[in-house]
Amino acid sequence: MSLVANKNGDTLVLSVESTRIDSASAIAFKDEMFNATRGTQGRVILDLTKVDFVDSSGLGAIVASMKALGDAAKMDIAGLSPVVEKVFRLTRMDSVFRIFPDLPSAQSATPA
C-alpha cells in the first residue's frame, strides 16, 4: 500500500497510489492512514482516483481511518471510480462522507 501525503494550509491530502483496497491491503492501508493523520486537525481529503476496487475490508479500513481522526478533523473523499462509487452508494457510505468527483473539486469546496 502506498499513500502520498500533501499538506496545503489546514488541508491534508492523502492520495492512494494503489489500485485496490481489499482484504489483502486493508491493514496496511489503515496503518499508513493512522501514521499519516496522527495529530491532524482540520480537513483530510482521501484521494481515491487511482483506486478501482474496494471490498468490505477496504471500506471498513476507510471508515476506521475516519473514526481515528476523532472530532479534530473531518475526512472527505475524492475521485471515486464508478465501481468504487457504487460500493459507497450501496453501503450508504455516501451519506457518511462528503464525496467529490475529483481532487480539484474537493480542494475548492468549503470545509464542512
A tleap script that builds the chain and sets N, CA, C and O, in Angstrom:
source leaprc.protein.ff14SB
mol = sequence {
  NMET SER LEU VAL ALA ASN LYS ASN GLY ASP
  THR LEU VAL LEU SER VAL GLU SER THR ARG
  ILE ASP SER ALA SER ALA ILE ALA PHE LYS
  ASP GLU MET PHE ASN ALA THR ARG GLY THR
  GLN GLY ARG VAL ILE LEU ASP LEU THR LYS
  VAL ASP PHE VAL ASP SER SER GLY LEU GLY
  ALA ILE VAL ALA SER MET LYS ALA LEU GLY
  ASP ALA ALA LYS MET ASP ILE ALA GLY LEU
  SER PRO VAL VAL GLU LYS VAL PHE ARG LEU
  THR ARG MET ASP SER VAL PHE ARG ILE PHE
  PRO ASP LEU PRO SER ALA GLN SER ALA THR
  PRO CALA
}
set mol.1.N position { 0.858 -1.184 0.000 }
set mol.1.CA position { 0.000 0.000 0.000 }
set mol.1.C position { 0.892 1.230 0.000 }
set mol.1.O position { 1.874 1.308 0.737 }
set mol.2.N position { 0.535 2.167 -0.825 }
set mol.2.CA position { 1.315 3.395 -0.916 }
set mol.2.C position { 0.391 4.596 -0.805 }
set mol.2.O position { -0.611 4.706 -1.511 }
set mol.3.N position { 0.753 5.479 0.091 }
set mol.3.CA position { -0.033 6.680 0.373 }
set mol.3.C position { 0.894 7.887 0.250 }
set mol.3.O position { 1.978 7.904 0.833 }
set mol.4.N position { 0.466 8.897 -0.510 }
set mol.4.CA position { 1.252 10.113 -0.663 }
set mol.4.C position { 0.509 11.237 0.043 }
set mol.4.O position { -0.666 11.479 -0.231 }
set mol.5.N position { 1.195 11.923 0.953 }
set mol.5.CA position { 0.593 12.996 1.749 }
set mol.5.C position { 1.103 14.353 1.275 }
set mol.5.O position { 2.299 14.547 1.057 }
set mol.6.N position { 0.162 15.289 1.123 }
set mol.6.CA position { 0.491 16.673 0.793 }
set mol.6.C position { -0.338 17.582 1.684 }
set mol.6.O position { -1.559 17.441 1.765 }
set mol.7.N position { 0.329 18.515 2.350 }
set mol.7.CA position { -0.345 19.452 3.243 }
set mol.7.C position { -0.484 20.786 2.526 }
set mol.7.O position { 0.479 21.307 1.963 }
set mol.8.N position { -1.704 21.334 2.556 }
set mol.8.CA position { -1.964 22.639 1.963 }
set mol.8.C position { -2.794 23.433 2.956 }
set mol.8.O position { -4.015 23.287 2.992 }
set mol.9.N position { -2.154 24.270 3.762 }
set mol.9.CA position { -2.858 25.014 4.800 }
set mol.9.C position { -3.399 24.065 5.850 }
set mol.9.O position { -2.655 23.268 6.422 }
set mol.10.N position { -4.700 24.151 6.104 }
set mol.10.CA position { -5.343 23.260 7.079 }
set mol.10.C position { -5.827 21.960 6.456 }
set mol.10.O position { -6.491 21.167 7.124 }
set mol.11.N position { -5.506 21.728 5.187 }
set mol.11.CA position { -5.987 20.538 4.491 }
set mol.11.C position { -4.839 19.575 4.232 }
set mol.11.O position { -3.795 19.954 3.701 }
set mol.12.N position { -5.054 18.317 4.620 }
set mol.12.CA position { -4.109 17.246 4.341 }
set mol.12.C position { -4.719 16.386 3.242 }
set mol.12.O position { -5.803 15.829 3.419 }
set mol.13.N position { -4.031 16.274 2.109 }
set mol.13.CA position { -4.492 15.433 1.007 }
set mol.13.C position { -3.696 14.141 1.041 }
set mol.13.O position { -2.465 14.152 0.999 }
set mol.14.N position { -4.409 13.033 1.119 }
set mol.14.CA position { -3.784 11.712 1.113 }
set mol.14.C position { -4.213 11.000 -0.160 }
set mol.14.O position { -5.388 10.672 -0.323 }
set mol.15.N position { -3.275 10.761 -1.055 }
set mol.15.CA position { -3.562 10.105 -2.323 }
set mol.15.C position { -3.133 8.646 -2.245 }
set mol.15.O position { -1.976 8.341 -1.957 }
set mol.16.N position { -4.076 7.754 -2.505 }
set mol.16.CA position { -3.782 6.324 -2.512 }
set mol.16.C position { -3.172 5.989 -3.868 }
set mol.16.O position { -3.778 6.253 -4.906 }
set mol.17.N position { -1.986 5.413 -3.860 }
set mol.17.CA position { -1.268 5.105 -5.092 }
set mol.17.C position { -1.461 3.657 -5.530 }
set mol.17.O position { -0.814 3.214 -6.479 }
set mol.18.N position { -2.320 2.925 -4.872 }
set mol.18.CA position { -2.615 1.539 -5.223 }
set mol.18.C position { -3.960 1.472 -5.934 }
set mol.18.O position { -4.783 2.379 -5.808 }
set mol.19.N position { -4.177 0.394 -6.680 }
set mol.19.CA position { -5.437 0.253 -7.412 }
set mol.19.C position { -6.507 -0.463 -6.604 }
set mol.19.O position { -7.676 -0.470 -6.990 }
set mol.20.N position { -6.119 -1.064 -5.487 }
set mol.20.CA position { -7.081 -1.829 -4.687 }
set mol.20.C position { -6.909 -1.532 -3.198 }
set mol.20.O position { -5.795 -1.355 -2.703 }
set mol.21.N position { -8.040 -1.483 -2.503 }
set mol.21.CA position { -8.042 -1.502 -1.041 }
set mol.21.C position { -8.961 -2.668 -0.695 }
set mol.21.O position { -10.185 -2.544 -0.717 }
set mol.22.N position { -8.349 -3.788 -0.378 }
set mol.22.CA position { -9.108 -5.015 -0.147 }
set mol.22.C position { -8.562 -5.738 1.073 }
set mol.22.O position { -7.735 -5.200 1.809 }
set mol.23.N position { -9.031 -6.959 1.280 }
set mol.23.CA position { -8.639 -7.694 2.479 }
set mol.23.C position { -7.124 -7.900 2.564 }
set mol.23.O position { -6.572 -7.997 3.659 }
set mol.24.N position { -6.462 -7.967 1.427 }
set mol.24.CA position { -5.014 -8.172 1.427 }
set mol.24.C position { -4.253 -6.908 1.823 }
set mol.24.O position { -3.127 -6.994 2.314 }
set mol.25.N position { -4.855 -5.735 1.615 }
set mol.25.CA position { -4.141 -4.484 1.874 }
set mol.25.C position { -4.773 -3.605 2.951 }
set mol.25.O position { -4.214 -2.569 3.310 }
set mol.26.N position { -5.927 -4.008 3.464 }
set mol.26.CA position { -6.685 -3.149 4.394 }
set mol.26.C position { -5.907 -2.807 5.662 }
set mol.26.O position { -5.949 -1.664 6.116 }
set mol.27.N position { -5.211 -3.758 6.230 }
set mol.27.CA position { -4.476 -3.490 7.469 }
set mol.27.C position { -3.329 -2.517 7.205 }
set mol.27.O position { -3.105 -1.591 7.984 }
set mol.28.N position { -2.604 -2.727 6.105 }
set mol.28.CA position { -1.508 -1.814 5.759 }
set mol.28.C position { -2.057 -0.420 5.465 }
set mol.28.O position { -1.455 0.578 5.861 }
set mol.29.N position { -3.194 -0.342 4.775 }
set mol.29.CA position { -3.824 0.940 4.487 }
set mol.29.C position { -4.172 1.666 5.781 }
set mol.29.O position { -3.866 2.847 5.948 }
set mol.30.N position { -4.810 0.948 6.684 }
set mol.30.CA position { -5.217 1.551 7.960 }
set mol.30.C position { -4.000 2.043 8.749 }
set mol.30.O position { -4.029 3.132 9.323 }
set mol.31.N position { -2.945 1.249 8.777 }
set mol.31.CA position { -1.717 1.644 9.482 }
set mol.31.C position { -1.109 2.906 8.856 }
set mol.31.O position { -0.709 3.823 9.572 }
set mol.32.N position { -1.041 2.948 7.530 }
set mol.32.CA position { -0.478 4.126 6.860 }
set mol.32.C position { -1.352 5.360 7.092 }
set mol.32.O position { -0.838 6.457 7.308 }
set mol.33.N position { -2.660 5.180 7.048 }
set mol.33.CA position { -3.573 6.296 7.308 }
set mol.33.C position { -3.378 6.813 8.727 }
set mol.33.O position { -3.316 8.024 8.942 }
set mol.34.N position { -3.281 5.907 9.699 }
set mol.34.CA position { -3.095 6.312 11.090 }
set mol.34.C position { -1.803 7.111 11.236 }
set mol.34.O position { -1.787 8.163 11.875 }
set mol.35.N position { -0.722 6.610 10.643 }
set mol.35.CA position { 0.568 7.307 10.736 }
set mol.35.C position { 0.530 8.667 10.043 }
set mol.35.O position { 1.109 9.632 10.541 }
set mol.36.N position { -0.139 8.746 8.911 }
set mol.36.CA position { -0.190 9.996 8.140 }
set mol.36.C position { -1.080 11.049 8.785 }
set mol.36.O position { -0.862 12.247 8.604 }
set mol.37.N position { -2.086 10.604 9.540 }
set mol.37.CA position { -3.059 11.553 10.099 }
set mol.37.C position { -2.888 11.793 11.588 }
set mol.37.O position { -3.615 12.604 12.162 }
set mol.38.N position { -1.967 11.127 12.216 }
set mol.38.CA position { -1.769 11.287 13.659 }
set mol.38.C position { -1.585 12.763 14.006 }
set mol.38.O position { -0.687 13.420 13.481 }
set mol.39.N position { -2.426 13.274 14.880 }
set mol.39.CA position { -2.333 14.658 15.326 }
set mol.39.C position { -2.900 15.676 14.352 }
set mol.39.O position { -2.790 16.880 14.583 }
set mol.40.N position { -3.503 15.212 13.268 }
set mol.40.CA position { -4.043 16.127 12.260 }
set mol.40.C position { -5.287 16.827 12.766 }
set mol.40.O position { -6.160 16.216 13.384 }
set mol.41.N position { -5.352 18.109 12.494 }
set mol.41.CA position { -6.551 18.898 12.778 }
set mol.41.C position { -6.960 19.561 11.474 }
set mol.41.O position { -6.119 19.837 10.619 }
set mol.42.N position { -8.233 19.810 11.327 }
set mol.42.CA position { -8.713 20.451 10.108 }
set mol.42.C position { -9.352 19.455 9.175 }
set mol.42.O position { -10.220 18.681 9.579 }
set mol.43.N position { -8.930 19.471 7.938 }
set mol.43.CA position { -9.599 18.685 6.901 }
set mol.43.C position { -8.630 17.687 6.278 }
set mol.43.O position { -7.464 17.996 6.033 }
set mol.44.N position { -9.137 16.494 6.031 }
set mol.44.CA position { -8.385 15.454 5.331 }
set mol.44.C position { -9.178 15.091 4.078 }
set mol.44.O position { -10.372 14.803 4.153 }
set mol.45.N position { -8.512 15.105 2.939 }
set mol.45.CA position { -9.135 14.639 1.702 }
set mol.45.C position { -8.439 13.350 1.308 }
set mol.45.O position { -7.224 13.324 1.107 }
set mol.46.N position { -9.219 12.275 1.198 }
set mol.46.CA position { -8.693 10.992 0.758 }
set mol.46.C position { -8.958 10.883 -0.743 }
set mol.46.O position { -10.101 10.752 -1.179 }
set mol.47.N position { -7.883 10.940 -1.517 }
set mol.47.CA position { -7.968 10.899 -2.973 }
set mol.47.C position { -7.872 9.448 -3.442 }
set mol.47.O position { -6.822 8.813 -3.336 }
set mol.48.N position { -8.992 8.936 -3.962 }
set mol.48.CA position { -9.052 7.543 -4.410 }
set mol.48.C position { -9.064 7.436 -5.937 }
set mol.48.O position { -9.560 6.450 -6.483 }
set mol.49.N position { -8.531 8.431 -6.622 }
set mol.49.CA position { -8.552 8.468 -8.079 }
set mol.49.C position { -7.950 7.215 -8.710 }
set mol.49.O position { -8.470 6.729 -9.715 }
set mol.50.N position { -6.881 6.688 -8.153 }
set mol.50.CA position { -6.202 5.526 -8.736 }
set mol.50.C position { -6.792 4.197 -8.287 }
set mol.50.O position { -6.406 3.144 -8.795 }
set mol.51.N position { -7.726 4.235 -7.338 }
set mol.51.CA position { -8.311 3.006 -6.792 }
set mol.51.C position { -9.484 2.575 -7.671 }
set mol.51.O position { -10.411 3.351 -7.907 }
set mol.52.N position { -9.435 1.329 -8.153 }
set mol.52.CA position { -10.544 0.838 -8.970 }
set mol.52.C position { -11.301 -0.314 -8.321 }
set mol.52.O position { -12.229 -0.861 -8.917 }
set mol.53.N position { -10.905 -0.689 -7.087 }
set mol.53.CA position { -11.619 -1.750 -6.385 }
set mol.53.C position { -11.500 -1.557 -4.875 }
set mol.53.O position { -10.405 -1.356 -4.351 }
set mol.54.N position { -12.638 -1.620 -4.184 }
set mol.54.CA position { -12.687 -1.596 -2.726 }
set mol.54.C position { -13.664 -2.678 -2.298 }
set mol.54.O position { -14.803 -2.709 -2.766 }
set mol.55.N position { -13.225 -3.575 -1.404 }
set mol.55.CA position { -14.154 -4.564 -0.860 }
set mol.55.C position { -14.566 -4.152 0.551 }
set mol.55.O position { -14.217 -3.064 1.008 }
set mol.56.N position { -15.302 -5.015 1.236 }
set mol.56.CA position { -15.816 -4.660 2.564 }
set mol.56.C position { -14.683 -4.399 3.562 }
set mol.56.O position { -14.810 -3.536 4.430 }
set mol.57.N position { -13.591 -5.131 3.444 }
set mol.57.CA position { -12.446 -4.896 4.334 }
set mol.57.C position { -11.825 -3.530 4.066 }
set mol.57.O position { -11.456 -2.813 4.996 }
set mol.58.N position { -11.715 -3.180 2.800 }
set mol.58.CA position { -11.179 -1.875 2.436 }
set mol.58.C position { -12.074 -0.743 2.900 }
set mol.58.O position { -11.601 0.270 3.413 }
set mol.59.N position { -13.375 -0.927 2.713 }
set mol.59.CA position { -14.328 0.083 3.163 }
set mol.59.C position { -14.263 0.229 4.684 }
set mol.59.O position { -14.315 1.340 5.211 }
set mol.60.N position { -14.148 -0.894 5.376 }
set mol.60.CA position { -14.010 -0.853 6.838 }
set mol.60.C position { -12.760 -0.111 7.262 }
set mol.60.O position { -12.776 0.610 8.259 }
set mol.61.N position { -11.668 -0.278 6.512 }
set mol.61.CA position { -10.418 0.421 6.825 }
set mol.61.C position { -10.559 1.923 6.601 }
set mol.61.O position { -10.001 2.716 7.360 }
set mol.62.N position { -11.297 2.321 5.570 }
set mol.62.CA position { -11.532 3.742 5.316 }
set mol.62.C position { -12.357 4.348 6.443 }
set mol.62.O position { -12.044 5.432 6.937 }
set mol.63.N position { -13.409 3.645 6.846 }
set mol.63.CA position { -14.262 4.133 7.943 }
set mol.63.C position { -13.474 4.194 9.245 }
set mol.63.O position { -13.589 5.164 9.994 }
set mol.64.N position { -12.678 3.171 9.518 }
set mol.64.CA position { -11.857 3.166 10.742 }
set mol.64.C position { -10.867 4.338 10.735 }
set mol.64.O position { -10.606 4.938 11.778 }
set mol.65.N position { -10.331 4.656 9.582 }
set mol.65.CA position { -9.400 5.787 9.468 }
set mol.65.C position { -10.115 7.099 9.759 }
set mol.65.O position { -9.559 7.984 10.409 }
set mol.66.N position { -11.344 7.223 9.277 }
set mol.66.CA position { -12.131 8.425 9.557 }
set mol.66.C position { -12.415 8.527 11.056 }
set mol.66.O position { -12.271 9.598 11.644 }
set mol.67.N position { -12.810 7.436 11.660 }
set mol.67.CA position { -13.126 7.443 13.094 }
set mol.67.C position { -11.895 7.748 13.938 }
set mol.67.O position { -12.004 8.377 14.991 }
set mol.68.N position { -10.723 7.307 13.483 }
set mol.68.CA position { -9.484 7.551 14.233 }
set mol.68.C position { -9.139 9.038 14.285 }
set mol.68.O position { -8.401 9.473 15.169 }
set mol.69.N position { -9.671 9.822 13.340 }
set mol.69.CA position { -9.428 11.264 13.350 }
set mol.69.C position { -10.105 11.939 14.536 }
set mol.69.O position { -9.657 12.990 14.994 }
set mol.70.N position { -11.176 11.341 15.032 }
set mol.70.CA position { -11.918 11.944 16.134 }
set mol.70.C position { -12.602 13.216 15.690 }
set mol.70.O position { -12.939 13.369 14.515 }
set mol.71.N position { -12.811 14.131 16.621 }
set mol.71.CA position { -13.503 15.383 16.330 }
set mol.71.C position { -12.568 16.472 15.818 }
set mol.71.O position { -13.029 17.539 15.411 }
set mol.72.N position { -11.264 16.221 15.833 }
set mol.72.CA position { -10.293 17.247 15.464 }
set mol.72.C position { -10.209 17.474 13.957 }
set mol.72.O position { -9.774 18.538 13.514 }
set mol.73.N position { -10.622 16.480 13.165 }
set mol.73.CA position { -10.512 16.581 11.710 }
set mol.73.C position { -11.703 15.903 11.049 }
set mol.73.O position { -12.334 15.021 11.631 }
set mol.74.N position { -11.998 16.321 9.840 }
set mol.74.CA position { -13.076 15.741 9.040 }
set mol.74.C position { -12.479 15.188 7.754 }
set mol.74.O position { -11.579 15.791 7.169 }
set mol.75.N position { -12.986 14.035 7.317 }
set mol.75.CA position { -12.475 13.405 6.104 }
set mol.75.C position { -13.495 13.495 4.978 }
set mol.75.O position { -14.666 13.157 5.149 }
set mol.76.N position { -13.025 13.960 3.821 }
set mol.76.CA position { -13.792 13.954 2.589 }
set mol.76.C position { -13.129 12.968 1.632 }
set mol.76.O position { -11.953 12.633 1.777 }
set mol.77.N position { -13.903 12.513 0.654 }
set mol.77.CA position { -13.419 11.538 -0.323 }
set mol.77.C position { -13.473 12.178 -1.707 }
set mol.77.O position { -14.421 12.896 -2.025 }
set mol.78.N position { -12.463 11.921 -2.523 }
set mol.78.CA position { -12.433 12.458 -3.886 }
set mol.78.C position { -12.030 11.381 -4.880 }
set mol.78.O position { -11.268 10.469 -4.560 }
set mol.79.N position { -12.558 11.504 -6.091 }
set mol.79.CA position { -12.093 10.708 -7.214 }
set mol.79.C position { -12.512 9.259 -7.243 }
set mol.79.O position { -11.699 8.388 -7.552 }
set mol.80.N position { -13.774 8.977 -6.924 }
set mol.80.CA position { -14.229 7.589 -6.945 }
set mol.80.C position { -14.486 7.116 -8.373 }
set mol.80.O position { -15.140 7.803 -9.158 }
set mol.81.N position { -13.964 5.938 -8.698 }
set mol.81.CA position { -14.295 5.313 -9.978 }
set mol.81.C position { -15.751 4.858 -9.901 }
set mol.81.O position { -16.291 4.753 -8.800 }
set mol.82.N position { -16.400 4.584 -11.026 }
set mol.82.CA position { -17.795 4.134 -10.976 }
set mol.82.C position { -18.005 2.888 -10.108 }
set mol.82.O position { -19.005 2.790 -9.396 }
set mol.83.N position { -17.073 1.945 -10.164 }
set mol.83.CA position { -17.206 0.716 -9.363 }
set mol.83.C position { -17.103 1.025 -7.872 }
set mol.83.O position { -17.893 0.517 -7.076 }
set mol.84.N position { -16.136 1.854 -7.494 }
set mol.84.CA position { -15.948 2.206 -6.083 }
set mol.84.C position { -17.107 3.080 -5.605 }
set mol.84.O position { -17.573 2.930 -4.476 }
set mol.85.N position { -17.567 3.980 -6.449 }
set mol.85.CA position { -18.713 4.817 -6.084 }
set mol.85.C position { -19.953 3.956 -5.809 }
set mol.85.O position { -20.729 4.252 -4.900 }
set mol.86.N position { -20.130 2.907 -6.586 }
set mol.86.CA position { -21.268 2.003 -6.378 }
set mol.86.C position { -21.190 1.329 -5.010 }
set mol.86.O position { -22.210 1.168 -4.340 }
set mol.87.N position { -19.987 0.936 -4.592 }
set mol.87.CA position { -19.801 0.330 -3.266 }
set mol.87.C position { -20.195 1.329 -2.181 }
set mol.87.O position { -20.896 0.971 -1.235 }
set mol.88.N position { -19.750 2.578 -2.310 }
set mol.88.CA position { -20.092 3.612 -1.331 }
set mol.88.C position { -21.602 3.851 -1.301 }
set mol.88.O position { -22.184 4.030 -0.231 }
set mol.89.N position { -22.232 3.854 -2.473 }
set mol.89.CA position { -23.677 4.092 -2.547 }
set mol.89.C position { -24.468 2.924 -1.951 }
set mol.89.O position { -25.393 3.132 -1.165 }
set mol.90.N position { -24.100 1.691 -2.329 }
set mol.90.CA position { -24.816 0.509 -1.849 }
set mol.90.C position { -24.719 0.332 -0.336 }
set mol.90.O position { -25.647 -0.172 0.297 }
set mol.91.N position { -23.603 0.747 0.234 }
set mol.91.CA position { -23.402 0.623 1.686 }
set mol.91.C position { -23.817 1.890 2.431 }
set mol.91.O position { -23.689 1.978 3.652 }
set mol.92.N position { -24.315 2.864 1.678 }
set mol.92.CA position { -24.756 4.158 2.207 }
set mol.92.C position { -23.639 4.977 2.842 }
set mol.92.O position { -23.892 5.872 3.648 }
set mol.93.N position { -22.422 4.664 2.476 }
set mol.93.CA position { -21.291 5.458 2.951 }
set mol.93.C position { -21.268 6.823 2.270 }
set mol.93.O position { -20.564 7.731 2.711 }
set mol.94.N position { -22.036 6.962 1.199 }
set mol.94.CA position { -22.143 8.277 0.551 }
set mol.94.C position { -22.903 9.265 1.426 }
set mol.94.O position { -22.898 10.466 1.159 }
set mol.95.N position { -23.560 8.759 2.476 }
set mol.95.CA position { -24.227 9.651 3.428 }
set mol.95.C position { -23.335 9.931 4.647 }
set mol.95.O position { -23.655 10.788 5.471 }
set mol.96.N position { -22.228 9.211 4.753 }
set mol.96.CA position { -21.292 9.391 5.861 }
set mol.96.C position { -20.179 10.359 5.463 }
set mol.96.O position { -19.756 11.194 6.263 }
set mol.97.N position { -19.712 10.241 4.228 }
set mol.97.CA position { -18.628 11.070 3.711 }
set mol.97.C position { -19.167 12.080 2.705 }
set mol.97.O position { -20.141 11.819 1.999 }
set mol.98.N position { -18.511 13.245 2.655 }
set mol.98.CA position { -18.749 14.134 1.518 }
set mol.98.C position { -17.879 13.605 0.395 }
set mol.98.O position { -16.673 13.425 0.563 }
set mol.99.N position { -18.499 13.356 -0.759 }
set mol.99.CA position { -17.794 12.762 -1.882 }
set mol.99.C position { -17.762 13.755 -3.034 }
set mol.99.O position { -18.781 14.340 -3.402 }
set mol.100.N position { -16.558 13.934 -3.600 }
set mol.100.CA position { -16.352 14.860 -4.704 }
set mol.100.C position { -15.886 14.090 -5.930 }
set mol.100.O position { -15.192 13.082 -5.795 }
set mol.101.N position { -16.251 14.544 -7.119 }
set mol.101.CA position { -15.891 13.810 -8.331 }
set mol.101.C position { -14.390 13.722 -8.596 }
set mol.101.O position { -13.915 12.767 -9.210 }
set mol.102.N position { -13.648 14.727 -8.127 }
set mol.102.CA position { -12.200 14.726 -8.344 }
set mol.102.C position { -11.525 15.573 -7.269 }
set mol.102.O position { -12.189 16.272 -6.503 }
set mol.103.N position { -10.209 15.499 -7.224 }
set mol.103.CA position { -9.445 16.213 -6.201 }
set mol.103.C position { -9.596 17.728 -6.310 }
set mol.103.O position { -9.786 18.378 -5.282 }
set mol.104.N position { -9.520 18.330 -7.510 }
set mol.104.CA position { -9.695 19.791 -7.582 }
set mol.104.C position { -11.050 20.255 -7.025 }
set mol.104.O position { -11.123 21.293 -6.367 }
set mol.105.N position { -12.115 19.499 -7.282 }
set mol.105.CA position { -13.431 19.845 -6.738 }
set mol.105.C position { -13.427 19.791 -5.220 }
set mol.105.O position { -13.994 20.661 -4.559 }
set mol.106.N position { -12.795 18.779 -4.674 }
set mol.106.CA position { -12.724 18.658 -3.212 }
set mol.106.C position { -11.911 19.792 -2.610 }
set mol.106.O position { -12.289 20.352 -1.582 }
set mol.107.N position { -10.800 20.132 -3.243 }
set mol.107.CA position { -9.927 21.175 -2.714 }
set mol.107.C position { -10.588 22.556 -2.776 }
set mol.107.O position { -10.319 23.409 -1.930 }
set mol.108.N position { -11.439 22.777 -3.760 }
set mol.108.CA position { -12.070 24.091 -3.885 }
set mol.108.C position { -13.338 24.215 -3.053 }
set mol.108.O position { -13.863 25.318 -2.898 }
set mol.109.N position { -13.842 23.111 -2.516 }
set mol.109.CA position { -15.063 23.144 -1.692 }
set mol.109.C position { -14.760 23.709 -0.319 }
set mol.109.O position { -13.658 23.563 0.208 }
set mol.110.N position { -15.759 24.352 0.242 }
set mol.110.CA position { -15.652 24.874 1.592 }
set mol.110.C position { -15.635 23.715 2.577 }
set mol.110.O position { -16.482 22.826 2.486 }
set mol.111.N position { -14.692 23.701 3.516 }
set mol.111.CA position { -14.665 22.630 4.519 }
set mol.111.C position { -15.980 22.574 5.298 }
set mol.111.O position { -16.615 23.597 5.554 }
set mol.112.N position { -16.365 21.361 5.665 }
set mol.112.CA position { -17.615 21.179 6.418 }
set mol.112.C position { -17.429 21.585 7.857 }
set mol.112.O position { -18.369 21.503 8.648 }
savepdb mol mol.pdb
quit
